[in-house]
Amino acid sequence: MRMMEKEIILFVRGEQTYDSAAPEVTELATEGVMTIDGGEIILTYQESELTGMAGTTTRFIIRGDTVVLERTGMIVSRMEFKQGERSSSFYETPWGTMAVDVATTKLAHRLTERGGVMEIAFTIAINHQVTGENRFKVRVKEAAR
């Protein structure tokens, strides 16, 4: 299968829940690019002031039952999600670097070259202290030409 790239619209909903407080919800609709190369799907978009990460490029790299969330620019991080597994990485900001551990509780996606949906739920620990539960729901659709 040859490499394919297309313009897309991403609808990203993020929820963060700390202790028993109501979830903190962020919703973003943005333009991006979907690259399909062999069995890998890559969703790339630019963060904005709305997410507090302007100057950062975000990529979701989907390979089978694993998703990698990679950020470069003002924020540098790489988190790997695989259902039922834990992973550790670093989260670099202009204010310092933190150790981040994620434990994936749900990972599901139905993505094709025409778009689809991806959901990731995980607990996150910063510097080995659990800080809460997070959930991403990403809807992808082809950009109108």
Rosetta constraint file for C-alpha pairs under 8 A:
AtomPair CA 1 CA 37 HARMONIC 7.16 0.50
AtomPair CA 1 CA 38 HARMONIC 5.49 0.50
AtomPair CA 2 CA 37 HARMONIC 6.45 0.50
AtomPair CA 2 CA 38 HARMONIC 6.81 0.50
AtomPair CA 3 CA 35 HARMONIC 7.11 0.50
AtomPair CA 3 CA 36 HARMONIC 5.63 0.50
AtomPair CA 3 CA 37 HARMONIC 4.42 0.50
AtomPair CA 3 CA 38 HARMONIC 6.86 0.50
AtomPair CA 4 CA 35 HARMONIC 5.64 0.50
AtomPair CA 4 CA 36 HARMONIC 5.15 0.50
AtomPair CA 4 CA 37 HARMONIC 6.52 0.50
AtomPair CA 5 CA 33 HARMONIC 6.78 0.50
AtomPair CA 5 CA 34 HARMONIC 5.61 0.50
AtomPair CA 5 CA 35 HARMONIC 4.36 0.50
AtomPair CA 5 CA 36 HARMONIC 6.38 0.50
AtomPair CA 6 CA 33 HARMONIC 5.64 0.50
AtomPair CA 6 CA 34 HARMONIC 5.38 0.50
AtomPair CA 6 CA 35 HARMONIC 6.63 0.50
AtomPair CA 6 CA 142 HARMONIC 7.58 0.50
AtomPair CA 7 CA 31 HARMONIC 7.26 0.50
AtomPair CA 7 CA 32 HARMONIC 5.94 0.50
AtomPair CA 7 CA 33 HARMONIC 4.65 0.50
AtomPair CA 7 CA 34 HARMONIC 6.37 0.50
AtomPair CA 7 CA 142 HARMONIC 6.41 0.50
AtomPair CA 7 CA 143 HARMONIC 5.56 0.50
AtomPair CA 8 CA 31 HARMONIC 5.84 0.50
AtomPair CA 8 CA 32 HARMONIC 5.23 0.50
AtomPair CA 8 CA 33 HARMONIC 5.47 0.50
AtomPair CA 8 CA 34 HARMONIC 6.41 0.50
AtomPair CA 8 CA 115 HARMONIC 7.96 0.50
AtomPair CA 8 CA 140 HARMONIC 6.63 0.50
AtomPair CA 8 CA 141 HARMONIC 5.62 0.50
AtomPair CA 8 CA 142 HARMONIC 4.46 0.50
AtomPair CA 8 CA 143 HARMONIC 4.49 0.50
AtomPair CA 9 CA 29 HARMONIC 6.92 0.50
AtomPair CA 9 CA 30 HARMONIC 5.68 0.50
AtomPair CA 9 CA 31 HARMONIC 4.56 0.50
AtomPair CA 9 CA 32 HARMONIC 5.95 0.50
AtomPair CA 9 CA 140 HARMONIC 5.86 0.50
AtomPair CA 9 CA 141 HARMONIC 5.41 0.50
AtomPair CA 9 CA 142 HARMONIC 6.17 0.50
AtomPair CA 9 CA 143 HARMONIC 5.51 0.50
AtomPair CA 10 CA 28 HARMONIC 7.82 0.50
AtomPair CA 10 CA 29 HARMONIC 5.61 0.50
AtomPair CA 10 CA 30 HARMONIC 5.39 0.50
AtomPair CA 10 CA 31 HARMONIC 6.16 0.50
AtomPair CA 10 CA 32 HARMONIC 6.67 0.50
AtomPair CA 10 CA 138 HARMONIC 6.66 0.50
AtomPair CA 10 CA 139 HARMONIC 5.74 0.50
AtomPair CA 10 CA 140 HARMONIC 4.74 0.50
AtomPair CA 10 CA 141 HARMONIC 6.69 0.50
AtomPair CA 11 CA 27 HARMONIC 7.27 0.50
AtomPair CA 11 CA 28 HARMONIC 5.71 0.50
AtomPair CA 11 CA 29 HARMONIC 4.46 0.50
AtomPair CA 11 CA 30 HARMONIC 6.67 0.50
AtomPair CA 11 CA 138 HARMONIC 5.62 0.50
AtomPair CA 11 CA 139 HARMONIC 5.03 0.50
AtomPair CA 11 CA 140 HARMONIC 6.47 0.50
AtomPair CA 12 CA 26 HARMONIC 7.95 0.50
AtomPair CA 12 CA 27 HARMONIC 5.69 0.50
AtomPair CA 12 CA 28 HARMONIC 5.13 0.50
AtomPair CA 12 CA 29 HARMONIC 6.36 0.50
AtomPair CA 12 CA 136 HARMONIC 6.98 0.50
AtomPair CA 12 CA 137 HARMONIC 5.91 0.50
AtomPair CA 12 CA 138 HARMONIC 4.58 0.50
AtomPair CA 12 CA 139 HARMONIC 6.57 0.50
AtomPair CA 13 CA 25 HARMONIC 7.07 0.50
AtomPair CA 13 CA 26 HARMONIC 5.71 0.50
AtomPair CA 13 CA 27 HARMONIC 4.46 0.50
AtomPair CA 13 CA 28 HARMONIC 6.46 0.50
AtomPair CA 13 CA 136 HARMONIC 5.72 0.50
AtomPair CA 13 CA 137 HARMONIC 5.19 0.50
AtomPair CA 13 CA 138 HARMONIC 6.40 0.50
AtomPair CA 14 CA 25 HARMONIC 5.66 0.50
AtomPair CA 14 CA 26 HARMONIC 5.08 0.50
AtomPair CA 14 CA 27 HARMONIC 6.38 0.50
AtomPair CA 14 CA 134 HARMONIC 7.19 0.50
AtomPair CA 14 CA 135 HARMONIC 5.70 0.50
AtomPair CA 14 CA 136 HARMONIC 4.66 0.50
AtomPair CA 14 CA 137 HARMONIC 6.59 0.50
AtomPair CA 15 CA 23 HARMONIC 5.88 0.50
AtomPair CA 15 CA 24 HARMONIC 5.53 0.50
AtomPair CA 15 CA 25 HARMONIC 4.56 0.50
AtomPair CA 15 CA 26 HARMONIC 6.50 0.50
AtomPair CA 15 CA 134 HARMONIC 5.49 0.50
AtomPair CA 15 CA 135 HARMONIC 5.12 0.50
AtomPair CA 15 CA 136 HARMONIC 6.60 0.50
AtomPair CA 16 CA 23 HARMONIC 5.38 0.50
AtomPair CA 16 CA 24 HARMONIC 5.10 0.50
AtomPair CA 16 CA 25 HARMONIC 6.60 0.50
AtomPair CA 16 CA 132 HARMONIC 6.79 0.50
AtomPair CA 16 CA 133 HARMONIC 5.75 0.50
AtomPair CA 16 CA 134 HARMONIC 4.52 0.50
AtomPair CA 16 CA 135 HARMONIC 6.67 0.50
AtomPair CA 17 CA 21 HARMONIC 6.47 0.50
AtomPair CA 17 CA 22 HARMONIC 6.52 0.50
AtomPair CA 17 CA 23 HARMONIC 4.45 0.50
AtomPair CA 17 CA 24 HARMONIC 6.28 0.50
AtomPair CA 17 CA 132 HARMONIC 5.45 0.50
AtomPair CA 17 CA 133 HARMONIC 5.17 0.50
AtomPair CA 17 CA 134 HARMONIC 6.38 0.50
AtomPair CA 18 CA 22 HARMONIC 7.84 0.50
AtomPair CA 18 CA 23 HARMONIC 7.29 0.50
AtomPair CA 18 CA 131 HARMONIC 6.33 0.50
AtomPair CA 18 CA 132 HARMONIC 4.54 0.50
AtomPair CA 18 CA 133 HARMONIC 6.70 0.50
AtomPair CA 19 CA 132 HARMONIC 6.51 0.50
AtomPair CA 26 CA 51 HARMONIC 7.48 0.50
AtomPair CA 28 CA 50 HARMONIC 7.87 0.50
AtomPair CA 30 CA 45 HARMONIC 7.28 0.50
AtomPair CA 31 CA 45 HARMONIC 6.59 0.50
AtomPair CA 31 CA 143 HARMONIC 7.74 0.50
AtomPair CA 32 CA 43 HARMONIC 6.99 0.50
AtomPair CA 32 CA 44 HARMONIC 5.48 0.50
AtomPair CA 32 CA 45 HARMONIC 4.48 0.50
AtomPair CA 32 CA 46 HARMONIC 7.38 0.50
AtomPair CA 33 CA 42 HARMONIC 7.95 0.50
AtomPair CA 33 CA 43 HARMONIC 5.85 0.50
AtomPair CA 33 CA 44 HARMONIC 5.28 0.50
AtomPair CA 33 CA 45 HARMONIC 6.68 0.50
AtomPair CA 34 CA 41 HARMONIC 6.90 0.50
AtomPair CA 34 CA 42 HARMONIC 5.60 0.50
AtomPair CA 34 CA 43 HARMONIC 4.69 0.50
AtomPair CA 34 CA 44 HARMONIC 6.54 0.50
AtomPair CA 34 CA 113 HARMONIC 7.92 0.50
AtomPair CA 35 CA 41 HARMONIC 5.74 0.50
AtomPair CA 35 CA 42 HARMONIC 5.04 0.50
AtomPair CA 35 CA 43 HARMONIC 6.61 0.50
AtomPair CA 36 CA 40 HARMONIC 5.76 0.50
AtomPair CA 36 CA 41 HARMONIC 4.59 0.50
AtomPair CA 36 CA 42 HARMONIC 6.42 0.50
AtomPair CA 36 CA 113 HARMONIC 7.32 0.50
AtomPair CA 37 CA 41 HARMONIC 6.56 0.50
AtomPair CA 39 CA 63 HARMONIC 6.41 0.50
AtomPair CA 39 CA 64 HARMONIC 7.35 0.50
AtomPair CA 40 CA 61 HARMONIC 7.01 0.50
AtomPair CA 40 CA 62 HARMONIC 5.70 0.50
AtomPair CA 40 CA 63 HARMONIC 4.94 0.50
AtomPair CA 40 CA 64 HARMONIC 7.59 0.50
AtomPair CA 41 CA 61 HARMONIC 5.96 0.50
AtomPair CA 41 CA 62 HARMONIC 5.12 0.50
AtomPair CA 41 CA 63 HARMONIC 6.81 0.50
AtomPair CA 42 CA 59 HARMONIC 6.52 0.50
AtomPair CA 42 CA 60 HARMONIC 5.62 0.50
AtomPair CA 42 CA 61 HARMONIC 4.53 0.50
AtomPair CA 42 CA 62 HARMONIC 6.20 0.50
AtomPair CA 43 CA 59 HARMONIC 5.43 0.50
AtomPair CA 43 CA 60 HARMONIC 5.10 0.50
AtomPair CA 43 CA 61 HARMONIC 6.61 0.50
AtomPair CA 44 CA 57 HARMONIC 7.09 0.50
AtomPair CA 44 CA 58 HARMONIC 5.69 0.50
AtomPair CA 44 CA 59 HARMONIC 4.41 0.50
AtomPair CA 44 CA 60 HARMONIC 6.63 0.50
AtomPair CA 45 CA 57 HARMONIC 5.88 0.50
AtomPair CA 45 CA 58 HARMONIC 5.47 0.50
AtomPair CA 45 CA 59 HARMONIC 6.64 0.50
AtomPair CA 46 CA 54 HARMONIC 7.57 0.50
AtomPair CA 46 CA 55 HARMONIC 7.31 0.50
AtomPair CA 46 CA 56 HARMONIC 6.04 0.50
AtomPair CA 46 CA 57 HARMONIC 4.61 0.50
AtomPair CA 46 CA 58 HARMONIC 6.15 0.50
AtomPair CA 47 CA 51 HARMONIC 6.49 0.50
AtomPair CA 47 CA 52 HARMONIC 7.87 0.50
AtomPair CA 47 CA 53 HARMONIC 5.59 0.50
AtomPair CA 47 CA 54 HARMONIC 5.18 0.50
AtomPair CA 47 CA 55 HARMONIC 6.65 0.50
AtomPair CA 47 CA 56 HARMONIC 5.42 0.50
AtomPair CA 47 CA 57 HARMONIC 6.03 0.50
AtomPair CA 47 CA 58 HARMONIC 6.76 0.50
AtomPair CA 48 CA 52 HARMONIC 6.58 0.50
AtomPair CA 48 CA 53 HARMONIC 5.88 0.50
AtomPair CA 48 CA 54 HARMONIC 4.24 0.50
AtomPair CA 48 CA 55 HARMONIC 7.22 0.50
AtomPair CA 48 CA 56 HARMONIC 7.85 0.50
AtomPair CA 49 CA 53 HARMONIC 6.15 0.50
AtomPair CA 49 CA 54 HARMONIC 5.00 0.50
AtomPair CA 50 CA 54 HARMONIC 7.96 0.50
AtomPair CA 53 CA 74 HARMONIC 6.99 0.50
AtomPair CA 53 CA 75 HARMONIC 6.89 0.50
AtomPair CA 54 CA 74 HARMONIC 7.37 0.50
AtomPair CA 55 CA 73 HARMONIC 5.83 0.50
AtomPair CA 55 CA 74 HARMONIC 5.51 0.50
AtomPair CA 56 CA 71 HARMONIC 6.44 0.50
AtomPair CA 56 CA 72 HARMONIC 5.56 0.50
AtomPair CA 56 CA 73 HARMONIC 4.47 0.50
AtomPair CA 56 CA 74 HARMONIC 5.27 0.50
AtomPair CA 56 CA 75 HARMONIC 5.93 0.50
AtomPair CA 56 CA 76 HARMONIC 7.99 0.50
AtomPair CA 57 CA 71 HARMONIC 5.58 0.50
AtomPair CA 57 CA 72 HARMONIC 5.33 0.50
AtomPair CA 57 CA 73 HARMONIC 6.26 0.50
AtomPair CA 58 CA 69 HARMONIC 7.18 0.50
AtomPair CA 58 CA 70 HARMONIC 5.81 0.50
AtomPair CA 58 CA 71 HARMONIC 4.57 0.50
AtomPair CA 58 CA 72 HARMONIC 6.77 0.50
AtomPair CA 59 CA 68 HARMONIC 7.89 0.50
AtomPair CA 59 CA 69 HARMONIC 5.83 0.50
AtomPair CA 59 CA 70 HARMONIC 5.14 0.50
AtomPair CA 59 CA 71 HARMONIC 6.37 0.50
AtomPair CA 60 CA 67 HARMONIC 6.59 0.50
AtomPair CA 60 CA 68 HARMONIC 5.70 0.50
AtomPair CA 60 CA 69 HARMONIC 4.73 0.50
AtomPair CA 60 CA 70 HARMONIC 6.45 0.50
AtomPair CA 61 CA 67 HARMONIC 5.52 0.50
AtomPair CA 61 CA 68 HARMONIC 5.02 0.50
AtomPair CA 61 CA 69 HARMONIC 6.50 0.50
AtomPair CA 61 CA 70 HARMONIC 7.75 0.50
AtomPair CA 62 CA 66 HARMONIC 6.08 0.50
AtomPair CA 62 CA 67 HARMONIC 4.55 0.50
AtomPair CA 62 CA 68 HARMONIC 6.59 0.50
AtomPair CA 63 CA 67 HARMONIC 6.28 0.50
AtomPair CA 65 CA 82 HARMONIC 6.30 0.50
AtomPair CA 65 CA 83 HARMONIC 7.68 0.50
AtomPair CA 65 CA 107 HARMONIC 7.64 0.50
AtomPair CA 65 CA 108 HARMONIC 7.99 0.50
AtomPair CA 66 CA 80 HARMONIC 7.15 0.50
AtomPair CA 66 CA 81 HARMONIC 5.73 0.50
AtomPair CA 66 CA 82 HARMONIC 4.89 0.50
AtomPair CA 66 CA 83 HARMONIC 7.90 0.50
AtomPair CA 67 CA 80 HARMONIC 5.94 0.50
AtomPair CA 67 CA 81 HARMONIC 5.15 0.50
AtomPair CA 67 CA 82 HARMONIC 6.71 0.50
AtomPair CA 68 CA 78 HARMONIC 6.78 0.50
AtomPair CA 68 CA 79 HARMONIC 5.65 0.50
AtomPair CA 68 CA 80 HARMONIC 4.43 0.50
AtomPair CA 68 CA 81 HARMONIC 6.12 0.50
AtomPair CA 69 CA 77 HARMONIC 7.80 0.50
AtomPair CA 69 CA 78 HARMONIC 5.61 0.50
AtomPair CA 69 CA 79 HARMONIC 5.14 0.50
AtomPair CA 69 CA 80 HARMONIC 6.38 0.50
AtomPair CA 69 CA 81 HARMONIC 7.98 0.50
AtomPair CA 70 CA 76 HARMONIC 7.54 0.50
AtomPair CA 70 CA 77 HARMONIC 5.70 0.50
AtomPair CA 70 CA 78 HARMONIC 4.41 0.50
AtomPair CA 70 CA 79 HARMONIC 6.53 0.50
AtomPair CA 71 CA 75 HARMONIC 6.23 0.50
AtomPair CA 71 CA 76 HARMONIC 5.04 0.50
AtomPair CA 71 CA 77 HARMONIC 5.09 0.50
AtomPair CA 71 CA 78 HARMONIC 6.41 0.50
AtomPair CA 72 CA 76 HARMONIC 4.59 0.50
AtomPair CA 72 CA 77 HARMONIC 6.87 0.50
AtomPair CA 74 CA 93 HARMONIC 6.48 0.50
AtomPair CA 74 CA 94 HARMONIC 6.72 0.50
AtomPair CA 75 CA 91 HARMONIC 7.34 0.50
AtomPair CA 75 CA 92 HARMONIC 5.74 0.50
AtomPair CA 75 CA 93 HARMONIC 4.91 0.50
AtomPair CA 75 CA 94 HARMONIC 7.28 0.50
AtomPair CA 76 CA 91 HARMONIC 5.97 0.50
AtomPair CA 76 CA 92 HARMONIC 4.94 0.50
AtomPair CA 76 CA 93 HARMONIC 6.63 0.50
AtomPair CA 77 CA 89 HARMONIC 7.37 0.50
AtomPair CA 77 CA 90 HARMONIC 6.00 0.50
AtomPair CA 77 CA 91 HARMONIC 4.60 0.50
AtomPair CA 77 CA 92 HARMONIC 6.18 0.50
AtomPair CA 78 CA 89 HARMONIC 6.40 0.50
AtomPair CA 78 CA 90 HARMONIC 7.11 0.50
AtomPair CA 78 CA 91 HARMONIC 7.37 0.50
AtomPair CA 79 CA 87 HARMONIC 7.30 0.50
AtomPair CA 79 CA 88 HARMONIC 7.34 0.50
AtomPair CA 79 CA 89 HARMONIC 6.31 0.50
AtomPair CA 79 CA 102 HARMONIC 7.44 0.50
AtomPair CA 80 CA 87 HARMONIC 6.22 0.50
AtomPair CA 80 CA 102 HARMONIC 7.85 0.50
AtomPair CA 81 CA 85 HARMONIC 7.35 0.50
AtomPair CA 81 CA 86 HARMONIC 7.62 0.50
AtomPair CA 81 CA 87 HARMONIC 7.37 0.50
AtomPair CA 81 CA 102 HARMONIC 7.58 0.50
AtomPair CA 81 CA 103 HARMONIC 7.61 0.50
AtomPair CA 81 CA 104 HARMONIC 5.73 0.50
AtomPair CA 81 CA 107 HARMONIC 7.38 0.50
AtomPair CA 81 CA 120 HARMONIC 7.77 0.50
AtomPair CA 82 CA 86 HARMONIC 7.63 0.50
AtomPair CA 82 CA 104 HARMONIC 5.96 0.50
AtomPair CA 82 CA 107 HARMONIC 6.66 0.50
AtomPair CA 83 CA 104 HARMONIC 5.08 0.50
AtomPair CA 83 CA 105 HARMONIC 5.72 0.50
AtomPair CA 83 CA 106 HARMONIC 5.49 0.50
AtomPair CA 83 CA 107 HARMONIC 5.45 0.50
AtomPair CA 84 CA 103 HARMONIC 6.95 0.50
AtomPair CA 84 CA 104 HARMONIC 5.53 0.50
AtomPair CA 84 CA 105 HARMONIC 5.70 0.50
AtomPair CA 84 CA 106 HARMONIC 7.53 0.50
AtomPair CA 85 CA 103 HARMONIC 5.76 0.50
AtomPair CA 85 CA 104 HARMONIC 5.78 0.50
AtomPair CA 85 CA 105 HARMONIC 7.96 0.50
AtomPair CA 86 CA 101 HARMONIC 6.98 0.50
AtomPair CA 86 CA 102 HARMONIC 5.52 0.50
AtomPair CA 86 CA 103 HARMONIC 4.24 0.50
AtomPair CA 86 CA 104 HARMONIC 6.40 0.50
AtomPair CA 87 CA 101 HARMONIC 5.71 0.50
AtomPair CA 87 CA 102 HARMONIC 5.49 0.50
AtomPair CA 87 CA 103 HARMONIC 6.65 0.50
AtomPair CA 88 CA 99 HARMONIC 7.23 0.50
AtomPair CA 88 CA 100 HARMONIC 5.67 0.50
AtomPair CA 88 CA 101 HARMONIC 4.34 0.50
AtomPair CA 88 CA 102 HARMONIC 6.44 0.50
AtomPair CA 89 CA 99 HARMONIC 5.99 0.50
AtomPair CA 89 CA 100 HARMONIC 5.29 0.50
AtomPair CA 89 CA 101 HARMONIC 6.46 0.50
AtomPair CA 90 CA 97 HARMONIC 6.61 0.50
AtomPair CA 90 CA 98 HARMONIC 5.63 0.50
AtomPair CA 90 CA 99 HARMONIC 4.64 0.50
AtomPair CA 90 CA 100 HARMONIC 5.53 0.50
AtomPair CA 91 CA 97 HARMONIC 5.57 0.50
AtomPair CA 91 CA 98 HARMONIC 5.24 0.50
AtomPair CA 91 CA 99 HARMONIC 6.39 0.50
AtomPair CA 91 CA 100 HARMONIC 6.52 0.50
AtomPair CA 92 CA 96 HARMONIC 6.01 0.50
AtomPair CA 92 CA 97 HARMONIC 4.32 0.50
AtomPair CA 92 CA 98 HARMONIC 6.55 0.50
AtomPair CA 93 CA 97 HARMONIC 6.07 0.50
AtomPair CA 98 CA 126 HARMONIC 6.51 0.50
AtomPair CA 98 CA 127 HARMONIC 6.04 0.50
AtomPair CA 99 CA 126 HARMONIC 5.74 0.50
AtomPair CA 99 CA 127 HARMONIC 4.82 0.50
AtomPair CA 99 CA 128 HARMONIC 7.20 0.50
AtomPair CA 100 CA 124 HARMONIC 6.94 0.50
AtomPair CA 100 CA 125 HARMONIC 5.70 0.50
AtomPair CA 100 CA 126 HARMONIC 4.73 0.50
AtomPair CA 100 CA 127 HARMONIC 6.17 0.50
AtomPair CA 100 CA 128 HARMONIC 7.14 0.50
AtomPair CA 101 CA 124 HARMONIC 5.75 0.50
AtomPair CA 101 CA 125 HARMONIC 5.04 0.50
AtomPair CA 101 CA 126 HARMONIC 6.55 0.50
AtomPair CA 101 CA 127 HARMONIC 7.90 0.50
AtomPair CA 101 CA 128 HARMONIC 6.82 0.50
AtomPair CA 102 CA 122 HARMONIC 6.31 0.50
AtomPair CA 102 CA 123 HARMONIC 5.68 0.50
AtomPair CA 102 CA 124 HARMONIC 4.65 0.50
AtomPair CA 102 CA 125 HARMONIC 6.44 0.50
AtomPair CA 103 CA 122 HARMONIC 5.36 0.50
AtomPair CA 103 CA 123 HARMONIC 5.32 0.50
AtomPair CA 103 CA 124 HARMONIC 6.66 0.50
AtomPair CA 104 CA 120 HARMONIC 7.37 0.50
AtomPair CA 104 CA 121 HARMONIC 6.03 0.50
AtomPair CA 104 CA 122 HARMONIC 4.27 0.50
AtomPair CA 104 CA 123 HARMONIC 6.68 0.50
AtomPair CA 105 CA 120 HARMONIC 7.73 0.50
AtomPair CA 105 CA 121 HARMONIC 5.45 0.50
AtomPair CA 105 CA 122 HARMONIC 5.14 0.50
AtomPair CA 105 CA 123 HARMONIC 7.47 0.50
AtomPair CA 106 CA 119 HARMONIC 7.30 0.50
AtomPair CA 106 CA 120 HARMONIC 5.45 0.50
AtomPair CA 106 CA 121 HARMONIC 4.85 0.50
AtomPair CA 106 CA 122 HARMONIC 6.83 0.50
AtomPair CA 107 CA 118 HARMONIC 7.65 0.50
AtomPair CA 107 CA 119 HARMONIC 5.77 0.50
AtomPair CA 107 CA 120 HARMONIC 4.62 0.50
AtomPair CA 107 CA 121 HARMONIC 6.59 0.50
AtomPair CA 108 CA 118 HARMONIC 5.76 0.50
AtomPair CA 108 CA 119 HARMONIC 5.31 0.50
AtomPair CA 108 CA 120 HARMONIC 6.66 0.50
AtomPair CA 109 CA 116 HARMONIC 7.59 0.50
AtomPair CA 109 CA 117 HARMONIC 5.64 0.50
AtomPair CA 109 CA 118 HARMONIC 4.04 0.50
AtomPair CA 109 CA 119 HARMONIC 6.19 0.50
AtomPair CA 110 CA 116 HARMONIC 5.44 0.50
AtomPair CA 110 CA 117 HARMONIC 5.41 0.50
AtomPair CA 110 CA 118 HARMONIC 6.32 0.50
AtomPair CA 111 CA 115 HARMONIC 5.47 0.50
AtomPair CA 111 CA 116 HARMONIC 4.44 0.50
AtomPair CA 111 CA 117 HARMONIC 6.00 0.50
AtomPair CA 111 CA 118 HARMONIC 7.12 0.50
AtomPair CA 111 CA 140 HARMONIC 7.97 0.50
AtomPair CA 112 CA 116 HARMONIC 6.37 0.50
AtomPair CA 114 CA 141 HARMONIC 6.47 0.50
AtomPair CA 114 CA 142 HARMONIC 6.10 0.50
AtomPair CA 115 CA 139 HARMONIC 7.42 0.50
AtomPair CA 115 CA 140 HARMONIC 4.66 0.50
AtomPair CA 115 CA 141 HARMONIC 4.59 0.50
AtomPair CA 115 CA 142 HARMONIC 6.31 0.50
AtomPair CA 116 CA 139 HARMONIC 5.81 0.50
AtomPair CA 116 CA 140 HARMONIC 5.23 0.50
AtomPair CA 116 CA 141 HARMONIC 6.67 0.50
AtomPair CA 117 CA 137 HARMONIC 7.19 0.50
AtomPair CA 117 CA 138 HARMONIC 5.64 0.50
AtomPair CA 117 CA 139 HARMONIC 4.51 0.50
AtomPair CA 117 CA 140 HARMONIC 6.24 0.50
AtomPair CA 118 CA 136 HARMONIC 7.86 0.50
AtomPair CA 118 CA 137 HARMONIC 5.79 0.50
AtomPair CA 118 CA 138 HARMONIC 5.15 0.50
AtomPair CA 118 CA 139 HARMONIC 6.58 0.50
AtomPair CA 119 CA 135 HARMONIC 7.27 0.50
AtomPair CA 119 CA 136 HARMONIC 5.59 0.50
AtomPair CA 119 CA 137 HARMONIC 4.52 0.50
AtomPair CA 119 CA 138 HARMONIC 6.41 0.50
AtomPair CA 120 CA 135 HARMONIC 5.58 0.50
AtomPair CA 120 CA 136 HARMONIC 5.15 0.50
AtomPair CA 120 CA 137 HARMONIC 6.62 0.50
AtomPair CA 121 CA 133 HARMONIC 7.39 0.50
AtomPair CA 121 CA 134 HARMONIC 5.71 0.50
AtomPair CA 121 CA 135 HARMONIC 4.23 0.50
AtomPair CA 121 CA 136 HARMONIC 6.43 0.50
AtomPair CA 122 CA 133 HARMONIC 5.80 0.50
AtomPair CA 122 CA 134 HARMONIC 5.36 0.50
AtomPair CA 122 CA 135 HARMONIC 6.37 0.50
AtomPair CA 123 CA 130 HARMONIC 7.25 0.50
AtomPair CA 123 CA 131 HARMONIC 7.74 0.50
AtomPair CA 123 CA 132 HARMONIC 5.79 0.50
AtomPair CA 123 CA 133 HARMONIC 4.32 0.50
AtomPair CA 123 CA 134 HARMONIC 5.98 0.50
AtomPair CA 124 CA 130 HARMONIC 5.77 0.50
AtomPair CA 124 CA 131 HARMONIC 5.98 0.50
AtomPair CA 124 CA 132 HARMONIC 5.89 0.50
AtomPair CA 124 CA 133 HARMONIC 6.26 0.50
AtomPair CA 124 CA 134 HARMONIC 7.17 0.50
AtomPair CA 125 CA 129 HARMONIC 4.84 0.50
AtomPair CA 125 CA 130 HARMONIC 3.84 0.50
AtomPair CA 125 CA 131 HARMONIC 5.37 0.50
AtomPair CA 125 CA 132 HARMONIC 7.36 0.50
AtomPair CA 126 CA 130 HARMONIC 6.43 0.50
AtomPair CA 126 CA 131 HARMONIC 6.62 0.50
